[in-house]
């Protein structure tokens, strides 16, 4: 499942939790903690990868001789 799919499911679960009927609210409440955890983990991985990419692209500092 892609990051976009996870974020889409999380958005829909939040919407149903706020605006759905009782059955939808209950189902969304059950799914929200897991979806939030997975989305946070994936975001963390993306940020770490971006930082590593930026660090690799940086030119090394010149040391004064």
Jmol script that loads the backbone (N, CA, C; Angstrom):
load data "model"
ATOM      1  N   UNK A   1       0.852  -1.169   0.000  1.00  0.00           N
ATOM      2  CA  UNK A   1       0.000   0.000   0.000  1.00  0.00           C
ATOM      3  C   UNK A   1       0.902   1.238   0.000  1.00  0.00           C
ATOM      4  N   UNK A   2       0.570   2.195  -0.821  1.00  0.00           N
ATOM      5  CA  UNK A   2       1.406   3.393  -0.941  1.00  0.00           C
ATOM      6  C   UNK A   2       1.127   4.372   0.194  1.00  0.00           C
ATOM      7  N   UNK A   3       2.026   5.324   0.349  1.00  0.00           N
ATOM      8  CA  UNK A   3       1.839   6.368   1.356  1.00  0.00           C
ATOM      9  C   UNK A   3       0.563   7.157   1.072  1.00  0.00           C
ATOM     10  N   UNK A   4       0.317   7.407  -0.190  1.00  0.00           N
ATOM     11  CA  UNK A   4      -0.888   8.143  -0.584  1.00  0.00           C
ATOM     12  C   UNK A   4      -2.149   7.372  -0.172  1.00  0.00           C
ATOM     13  N   UNK A   5      -2.134   6.060  -0.349  1.00  0.00           N
ATOM     14  CA  UNK A   5      -3.282   5.240   0.046  1.00  0.00           C
ATOM     15  C   UNK A   5      -3.509   5.295   1.561  1.00  0.00           C
ATOM     16  N   UNK A   6      -2.428   5.212   2.317  1.00  0.00           N
ATOM     17  CA  UNK A   6      -2.539   5.267   3.779  1.00  0.00           C
ATOM     18  C   UNK A   6      -3.103   6.618   4.209  1.00  0.00           C
ATOM     19  N   UNK A   7      -2.586   7.700   3.614  1.00  0.00           N
ATOM     20  CA  UNK A   7      -3.085   9.031   3.966  1.00  0.00           C
ATOM     21  C   UNK A   7      -4.546   9.208   3.562  1.00  0.00           C
ATOM     22  N   UNK A   8      -4.932   8.625   2.440  1.00  0.00           N
ATOM     23  CA  UNK A   8      -6.321   8.696   1.996  1.00  0.00           C
ATOM     24  C   UNK A   8      -7.232   7.952   2.976  1.00  0.00           C
ATOM     25  N   UNK A   9      -6.820   6.763   3.397  1.00  0.00           N
ATOM     26  CA  UNK A   9      -7.607   6.014   4.384  1.00  0.00           C
ATOM     27  C   UNK A   9      -7.714   6.775   5.699  1.00  0.00           C
ATOM     28  N   UNK A  10      -6.618   7.390   6.129  1.00  0.00           N
ATOM     29  CA  UNK A  10      -6.622   8.157   7.367  1.00  0.00           C
ATOM     30  C   UNK A  10      -7.576   9.341   7.262  1.00  0.00           C
ATOM     31  N   UNK A  11      -7.536  10.038   6.148  1.00  0.00           N
ATOM     32  CA  UNK A  11      -8.439  11.177   5.938  1.00  0.00           C
ATOM     33  C   UNK A  11      -9.899  10.726   5.969  1.00  0.00           C
ATOM     34  N   UNK A  12     -10.187   9.627   5.300  1.00  0.00           N
ATOM     35  CA  UNK A  12     -11.563   9.116   5.281  1.00  0.00           C
ATOM     36  C   UNK A  12     -12.010   8.652   6.664  1.00  0.00           C
ATOM     37  N   UNK A  13     -11.118   7.997   7.404  1.00  0.00           N
ATOM     38  CA  UNK A  13     -11.476   7.544   8.751  1.00  0.00           C
ATOM     39  C   UNK A  13     -11.759   8.740   9.660  1.00  0.00           C
ATOM     40  N   UNK A  14     -10.958   9.787   9.543  1.00  0.00           N
ATOM     41  CA  UNK A  14     -11.207  10.999  10.349  1.00  0.00           C
ATOM     42  C   UNK A  14     -12.542  11.632   9.984  1.00  0.00           C
ATOM     43  N   UNK A  15     -12.833  11.677   8.685  1.00  0.00           N
ATOM     44  CA  UNK A  15     -14.102  12.259   8.232  1.00  0.00           C
ATOM     45  C   UNK A  15     -15.286  11.458   8.775  1.00  0.00           C
ATOM     46  N   UNK A  16     -15.200  10.133   8.670  1.00  0.00           N
ATOM     47  CA  UNK A  16     -16.288   9.291   9.169  1.00  0.00           C
ATOM     48  C   UNK A  16     -16.409   9.379  10.689  1.00  0.00           C
ATOM     49  N   UNK A  17     -15.294   9.507  11.364  1.00  0.00           N
ATOM     50  CA  UNK A  17     -15.314   9.642  12.827  1.00  0.00           C
ATOM     51  C   UNK A  17     -16.056  10.911  13.236  1.00  0.00           C
ATOM     52  N   UNK A  18     -15.898  11.967  12.433  1.00  0.00           N
ATOM     53  CA  UNK A  18     -16.551  13.238  12.750  1.00  0.00           C
ATOM     54  C   UNK A  18     -17.982  13.322  12.229  1.00  0.00           C
ATOM     55  N   UNK A  19     -18.231  12.794  11.036  1.00  0.00           N
ATOM     56  CA  UNK A  19     -19.503  13.035  10.367  1.00  0.00           C
ATOM     57  C   UNK A  19     -20.326  11.791  10.058  1.00  0.00           C
ATOM     58  N   UNK A  20     -19.823  10.608  10.355  1.00  0.00           N
ATOM     59  CA  UNK A  20     -20.542   9.388  10.000  1.00  0.00           C
ATOM     60  C   UNK A  20     -21.647   9.051  10.977  1.00  0.00           C
ATOM     61  N   UNK A  21     -22.405   8.001  10.632  1.00  0.00           N
ATOM     62  CA  UNK A  21     -23.420   7.516  11.573  1.00  0.00           C
ATOM     63  C   UNK A  21     -22.708   6.738  12.689  1.00  0.00           C
ATOM     64  N   UNK A  22     -23.450   6.235  13.632  1.00  0.00           N
ATOM     65  CA  UNK A  22     -22.842   5.592  14.804  1.00  0.00           C
ATOM     66  C   UNK A  22     -21.963   4.398  14.429  1.00  0.00           C
ATOM     67  N   UNK A  23     -22.430   3.602  13.463  1.00  0.00           N
ATOM     68  CA  UNK A  23     -21.658   2.432  13.045  1.00  0.00           C
ATOM     69  C   UNK A  23     -20.344   2.859  12.392  1.00  0.00           C
ATOM     70  N   UNK A  24     -20.413   3.881  11.532  1.00  0.00           N
ATOM     71  CA  UNK A  24     -19.220   4.382  10.868  1.00  0.00           C
ATOM     72  C   UNK A  24     -18.251   5.008  11.872  1.00  0.00           C
ATOM     73  N   UNK A  25     -18.780   5.736  12.841  1.00  0.00           N
ATOM     74  CA  UNK A  25     -17.946   6.351  13.872  1.00  0.00           C
ATOM     75  C   UNK A  25     -17.212   5.287  14.686  1.00  0.00           C
ATOM     76  N   UNK A  26     -17.909   4.210  15.013  1.00  0.00           N
ATOM     77  CA  UNK A  26     -17.297   3.139  15.789  1.00  0.00           C
ATOM     78  C   UNK A  26     -16.187   2.451  14.989  1.00  0.00           C
ATOM     79  N   UNK A  27     -16.454   2.192  13.725  1.00  0.00           N
ATOM     80  CA  UNK A  27     -15.445   1.548  12.880  1.00  0.00           C
ATOM     81  C   UNK A  27     -14.240   2.465  12.695  1.00  0.00           C
ATOM     82  N   UNK A  28     -14.485   3.746  12.481  1.00  0.00           N
ATOM     83  CA  UNK A  28     -13.392   4.701  12.306  1.00  0.00           C
ATOM     84  C   UNK A  28     -12.570   4.830  13.578  1.00  0.00           C
ATOM     85  N   UNK A  29     -13.233   4.848  14.724  1.00  0.00           N
ATOM     86  CA  UNK A  29     -12.523   4.960  16.003  1.00  0.00           C
ATOM     87  C   UNK A  29     -11.603   3.765  16.216  1.00  0.00           C
ATOM     88  N   UNK A  30     -12.015   2.611  15.726  1.00  0.00           N
ATOM     89  CA  UNK A  30     -11.207   1.396  15.854  1.00  0.00           C
ATOM     90  C   UNK A  30      -9.977   1.454  14.945  1.00  0.00           C
ATOM     91  N   UNK A  31     -10.112   2.050  13.768  1.00  0.00           N
ATOM     92  CA  UNK A  31      -9.031   2.098  12.786  1.00  0.00           C
ATOM     93  C   UNK A  31      -8.077   3.271  12.966  1.00  0.00           C
ATOM     94  N   UNK A  32      -8.561   4.374  13.506  1.00  0.00           N
ATOM     95  CA  UNK A  32      -7.755   5.591  13.576  1.00  0.00           C
ATOM     96  C   UNK A  32      -6.395   5.419  14.251  1.00  0.00           C
ATOM     97  N   UNK A  33      -6.285   4.788  15.408  1.00  0.00           N
ATOM     98  CA  UNK A  33      -4.962   4.679  16.039  1.00  0.00           C
ATOM     99  C   UNK A  33      -3.933   3.961  15.159  1.00  0.00           C
ATOM    100  N   UNK A  34      -4.344   2.895  14.519  1.00  0.00           N
ATOM    101  CA  UNK A  34      -3.428   2.146  13.659  1.00  0.00           C
ATOM    102  C   UNK A  34      -3.038   2.961  12.434  1.00  0.00           C
ATOM    103  N   UNK A  35      -4.017   3.594  11.799  1.00  0.00           N
ATOM    104  CA  UNK A  35      -3.722   4.402  10.613  1.00  0.00           C
ATOM    105  C   UNK A  35      -2.824   5.585  10.962  1.00  0.00           C
ATOM    106  N   UNK A  36      -3.070   6.220  12.100  1.00  0.00           N
ATOM    107  CA  UNK A  36      -2.226   7.346  12.510  1.00  0.00           C
ATOM    108  C   UNK A  36      -0.796   6.888  12.770  1.00  0.00           C
ATOM    109  N   UNK A  37      -0.642   5.726  13.384  1.00  0.00           N
ATOM    110  CA  UNK A  37       0.691   5.189  13.657  1.00  0.00           C
ATOM    111  C   UNK A  37       1.437   4.878  12.363  1.00  0.00           C
ATOM    112  N   UNK A  38       0.764   4.215  11.435  1.00  0.00           N
ATOM    113  CA  UNK A  38       1.394   3.860  10.162  1.00  0.00           C
ATOM    114  C   UNK A  38       1.760   5.121   9.377  1.00  0.00           C
ATOM    115  N   UNK A  39       0.864   6.101   9.347  1.00  0.00           N
ATOM    116  CA  UNK A  39       1.139   7.343   8.613  1.00  0.00           C
ATOM    117  C   UNK A  39       2.331   8.077   9.235  1.00  0.00           C
ATOM    118  N   UNK A  40       2.409   8.101  10.559  1.00  0.00           N
ATOM    119  CA  UNK A  40       3.521   8.769  11.237  1.00  0.00           C
ATOM    120  C   UNK A  40       4.843   8.059  10.953  1.00  0.00           C
ATOM    121  N   UNK A  41       4.827   6.737  10.977  1.00  0.00           N
ATOM    122  CA  UNK A  41       6.040   5.966  10.687  1.00  0.00           C
ATOM    123  C   UNK A  41       6.531   6.240   9.266  1.00  0.00           C
ATOM    124  N   UNK A  42       5.608   6.244   8.324  1.00  0.00           N
ATOM    125  CA  UNK A  42       5.976   6.467   6.924  1.00  0.00           C
ATOM    126  C   UNK A  42       6.503   7.884   6.716  1.00  0.00           C
ATOM    127  N   UNK A  43       5.891   8.849   7.397  1.00  0.00           N
ATOM    128  CA  UNK A  43       6.363  10.225   7.292  1.00  0.00           C
ATOM    129  C   UNK A  43       7.780  10.337   7.843  1.00  0.00           C
ATOM    130  N   UNK A  44       8.023   9.672   8.951  1.00  0.00           N
ATOM    131  CA  UNK A  44       9.348   9.690   9.564  1.00  0.00           C
ATOM    132  C   UNK A  44      10.392   9.100   8.612  1.00  0.00           C
ATOM    133  N   UNK A  45      10.060   7.992   7.983  1.00  0.00           N
ATOM    134  CA  UNK A  45      10.971   7.353   7.032  1.00  0.00           C
ATOM    135  C   UNK A  45      11.245   8.275   5.853  1.00  0.00           C
ATOM    136  N   UNK A  46      10.196   8.940   5.340  1.00  0.00           N
ATOM    137  CA  UNK A  46      10.370   9.868   4.213  1.00  0.00           C
ATOM    138  C   UNK A  46      11.273  11.034   4.596  1.00  0.00           C
ATOM    139  N   UNK A  47      11.069  11.585   5.804  1.00  0.00           N
ATOM    140  CA  UNK A  47      11.891  12.704   6.251  1.00  0.00           C
ATOM    141  C   UNK A  47      13.344  12.298   6.427  1.00  0.00           C
ATOM    142  N   UNK A  48      13.586  11.123   6.998  1.00  0.00           N
ATOM    143  CA  UNK A  48      14.952  10.637   7.173  1.00  0.00           C
ATOM    144  C   UNK A  48      15.632  10.432   5.822  1.00  0.00           C
ATOM    145  N   UNK A  49      14.894   9.895   4.863  1.00  0.00           N
ATOM    146  CA  UNK A  49      15.462   9.674   3.531  1.00  0.00           C
ATOM    147  C   UNK A  49      15.787  11.006   2.861  1.00  0.00           C
ATOM    148  N   UNK A  50      14.928  11.993   3.028  1.00  0.00           N
ATOM    149  CA  UNK A  50      15.176  13.305   2.436  1.00  0.00           C
ATOM    150  C   UNK A  50      16.393  13.959   3.077  1.00  0.00           C
ATOM    151  N   UNK A  51      16.539  13.830   4.388  1.00  0.00           N
ATOM    152  CA  UNK A  51      17.704  14.395   5.073  1.00  0.00           C
ATOM    153  C   UNK A  51      18.984  13.718   4.601  1.00  0.00           C
ATOM    154  N   UNK A  52      18.947  12.424   4.455  1.00  0.00           N
ATOM    155  CA  UNK A  52      20.129  11.692   3.991  1.00  0.00           C
ATOM    156  C   UNK A  52      20.485  12.102   2.563  1.00  0.00           C
ATOM    157  N   UNK A  53      19.484  12.289   1.735  1.00  0.00           N
ATOM    158  CA  UNK A  53      19.725  12.695   0.356  1.00  0.00           C
ATOM    159  C   UNK A  53      20.347  14.086   0.304  1.00  0.00           C
ATOM    160  N   UNK A  54      19.811  15.005   1.135  1.00  0.00           N
ATOM    161  CA  UNK A  54      20.372  16.357   1.172  1.00  0.00           C
ATOM    162  C   UNK A  54      21.804  16.340   1.695  1.00  0.00           C
ATOM    163  N   UNK A  55      22.057  15.527   2.713  1.00  0.00           N
ATOM    164  CA  UNK A  55      23.401  15.441   3.286  1.00  0.00           C
ATOM    165  C   UNK A  55      24.385  14.884   2.259  1.00  0.00           C
ATOM    166  N   UNK A  56      23.954  13.931   1.476  1.00  0.00           N
ATOM    167  CA  UNK A  56      24.830  13.339   0.461  1.00  0.00           C
ATOM    168  C   UNK A  56      25.113  14.319  -0.667  1.00  0.00           C
ATOM    169  N   UNK A  57      24.170  15.210  -0.930  1.00  0.00           N
ATOM    170  CA  UNK A  57      24.326  16.155  -2.030  1.00  0.00           C
ATOM    171  C   UNK A  57      25.154  17.373  -1.621  1.00  0.00           C
ATOM    172  N   UNK A  58      25.323  17.597  -0.324  1.00  0.00           N
ATOM    173  CA  UNK A  58      26.096  18.748   0.144  1.00  0.00           C
ATOM    174  C   UNK A  58      27.555  18.615  -0.243  1.00  0.00           C
ATOM    175  N   UNK A  59      28.129  19.734  -0.575  1.00  0.00           N
ATOM    176  CA  UNK A  59      29.559  19.755  -0.850  1.00  0.00           C
ATOM    177  C   UNK A  59      30.296  19.774   0.485  1.00  0.00           C
ATOM    178  N   UNK A  60      31.379  19.047   0.582  1.00  0.00           N
ATOM    179  CA  UNK A  60      32.134  19.060   1.846  1.00  0.00           C
ATOM    180  C   UNK A  60      32.715  20.446   2.092  1.00  0.00           C
ATOM    181  N   UNK A  61      32.774  20.821   3.369  1.00  0.00           N
ATOM    182  CA  UNK A  61      33.339  22.113   3.729  1.00  0.00           C
ATOM    183  C   UNK A  61      34.842  22.101   3.523  1.00  0.00           C
ATOM    184  N   UNK A  62      35.333  23.226   3.071  1.00  0.00           N
ATOM    185  CA  UNK A  62      36.770  23.360   2.902  1.00  0.00           C
ATOM    186  C   UNK A  62      37.368  23.796   4.228  1.00  0.00           C
ATOM    187  N   UNK A  63      38.444  23.158   4.587  1.00  0.00           N
ATOM    188  CA  UNK A  63      39.132  23.482   5.835  1.00  0.00           C
ATOM    189  C   UNK A  63      40.247  24.460   5.519  1.00  0.00           C
ATOM    190  N   UNK A  64      40.305  25.551   6.277  1.00  0.00           N
ATOM    191  CA  UNK A  64      41.354  26.550   6.048  1.00  0.00           C
ATOM    192  C   UNK A  64      42.711  25.955   6.354  1.00  0.00           C
ATOM    193  N   UNK A  65      43.633  26.183   5.457  1.00  0.00           N
ATOM    194  CA  UNK A  65      44.967  25.590   5.625  1.00  0.00           C
ATOM    195  C   UNK A  65      45.887  26.477   6.397  1.00  0.00           C
TER     196      UNK A  65
END
end "model"
wireframe off; spacefill off
backbone 0.3
color backbone group
